[in-house]
Amino acid sequence: MRADFLRKSVQRYFKSKGCEVFFPKGGIHVGNGMIDGEVYERGIRMAIELKSDNDDILRGLGQLLEALAHGYDEALLVTSQARAERLDTKAFEASGIGLASVNSKGELKLIVEPKIVKF
């Protein structure tokens, strides 16, 4: 699944919930890393990292941890449904980083809810 497809699914899901969604070209520079986008909801900033089927999930977790360390309140990793089903959710639950999957119809499903994390 391509990152563009994931991005459109994330935008559609969060805009339907009344959130502001921001995915600039080239990403958002955060500390020593880059994240793909962010979502604003009632004063809460959530970092979004999209990982297609060929991307490195551990790198994505590192990027999200960097975002949390630099002021983001929540973090969410988004990947394909098939890939998300193979991941162990314990790391996401322990860190507070959320996990979402996107199916072939473009429907986003939160597997692990992101939690507000303050370092």
HULIN-V313037 format. One record per residue. N is the residue number from 1. RES is the residue in three letters. OMEGA is omega as a letter, one per 30 degrees, with the letter a starting at -180 (none if undefined). NEAR is the number of other C-alpha atoms within 8 Angstrom. Layout:
n = (N;N)
res = (RES;RES)
omega = (OMEGA;OMEGA)
near = (NEAR;NEAR)
//
This chain:
n = (1;2;3;4;5;6;7;8;9;10;11;12;13;14;15;16;17;18;19;20;21;22;23;24;25;26;27;28;29;30;31;32;33;34;35;36;37;38;39;40;41;42;43;44;45;46;47;48;49;50;51;52;53;54;55;56;57;58;59;60;61;62;63;64;65;66;67;68;69;70;71;72;73;74;75;76;77;78;79;80;81;82;83;84;85;86;87;88;89;90;91;92;93;94;95;96;97;98;99;100;101;102;103;104;105;106;107;108;109;110;111;112;113;114;115;116;117;118;119)
res = (MET;ARG;ALA;ASP;PHE;LEU;ARG;LYS;SER;VAL;GLN;ARG;TYR;PHE;LYS;SER;LYS;GLY;CYS;GLU;VAL;PHE;PHE;PRO;LYS;GLY;GLY;ILE;HIS;VAL;GLY;ASN;GLY;MET;ILE;ASP;GLY;GLU;VAL;TYR;GLU;ARG;GLY;ILE;ARG;MET;ALA;ILE;GLU;LEU;LYS;SER;ASP;ASN;ASP;ASP;ILE;LEU;ARG;GLY;LEU;GLY;GLN;LEU;LEU;GLU;ALA;LEU;ALA;HIS;GLY;TYR;ASP;GLU;ALA;LEU;LEU;VAL;THR;SER;GLN;ALA;ARG;ALA;GLU;ARG;LEU;ASP;THR;LYS;ALA;PHE;GLU;ALA;SER;GLY;ILE;GLY;LEU;ALA;SER;VAL;ASN;SER;LYS;GLY;GLU;LEU;LYS;LEU;ILE;VAL;GLU;PRO;LYS;ILE;VAL;LYS;PHE)
omega = (a;a;l;l;l;a;a;l;l;l;a;a;a;l;l;l;l;a;l;a;a;l;a;l;l;l;a;l;a;a;l;a;l;l;a;a;l;l;l;l;l;l;l;l;l;l;a;l;a;l;l;a;a;a;a;a;a;l;l;l;l;l;a;l;l;l;l;l;a;l;l;a;a;l;a;l;a;l;a;a;a;a;a;l;l;a;l;a;a;l;l;a;a;a;a;l;l;l;l;l;l;l;a;l;a;a;a;l;l;l;l;l;l;l;l;a;l;l;none)
near = (7;7;9;6;9;16;10;9;12;9;9;8;10;12;10;7;6;7;10;9;11;7;9;8;4;5;10;9;8;10;8;6;9;10;14;13;13;11;13;11;9;4;5;9;11;12;17;14;14;12;14;11;9;5;6;7;7;6;7;12;9;8;12;16;9;12;15;15;9;8;6;12;12;16;18;14;15;13;14;14;9;7;9;11;6;6;6;5;8;6;7;11;10;7;6;13;16;16;15;14;13;15;10;5;5;10;9;11;7;9;8;11;9;11;9;7;8;6;4)
//
